[in-house]
């Protein structure tokens, strides 16, 4: 018969053995699990380090490419601007490109970039290709110590060397606006609208615009005919006459002058409160500068005016208006403060002022019409300026209504009237196309 006490001690010993065995299994399993986690962690850590390393190299290459693209864009633009000048030489362009690249790329991280410059004709373009070796910090561990980065940019020169129309309005619609059957013909010269508006250049159905180049800083509106096909999103053209000094306005030589049905000769001077020529008057202007202050310069009725070597400076609330039956024959001064300028509107004039050519007999208007803050309207049934050696218009806005045909010639050698700097062989706008 078993002793109950011995039986109880045997059971305790058996359970203790089982517990020790189970503890051993748990410890062994824990040791195996720890080793597996360590291996897994090592593999994951290696992947993370590699990913981080490649990310660092990628960021370095990406930043370098961005910097080089900016440099290529700037260099191509600068090279094209150099080419746009009338006296530019193609052999100078690569040096201009290298100077810009040096400023942008080498200043970025101190390393060099190889620049290739190509000049294309028809259309005139400057292409810049930059190549640069970028060292890789992590790639070197895998036998890839560096990679080559390339950037290409192409800048195109827009326009021809002569300027016939420039609308200076920068934002508003219809900076150049042609309605109904209006026509504008620019002979060997370019037409530019500076307005960034989607309808900055508007040519209505039935209207026709022909020039060597037509360019809008914004968009094109209307269904009219434009030849050649216009450029859009062009850079805005700086006012080529923006530095031209205004003539000094002295005391009034004449006040509220009215000439009605008379034949007279007028002398240069300051005409305060305007100058009106009406009826069947015939007026000859002696050469010189005529300052029209705070009043209209109105030629009305069937009057005729003639003046060679004359320039009109409009200041205050002055505007000029030539009525339909009038005859206009004018040419700008060959020297003096208004040399080459037939009309010069003061830069302080209100944008609300409008100058108007309604005359059907205004075929001779040789020189530059400069109205930087006001609008020029042509609304006749005949040609305007067709017998002029040259005519150029720089105004805030230009509006051609109904049926006028504005003809802008560039026969510069046919006249002694000088062409203002920036009108003939003007620096042409440049735009990036790639």
Order of alpha helices (4+ residues) and beta strands (2+ residues): alpha-alpha-beta-beta-beta-beta-beta-beta-beta-beta-beta-beta-beta-beta-beta-beta-beta-beta-beta-beta-beta-beta-beta-beta-beta-beta-beta-beta-beta-beta-beta
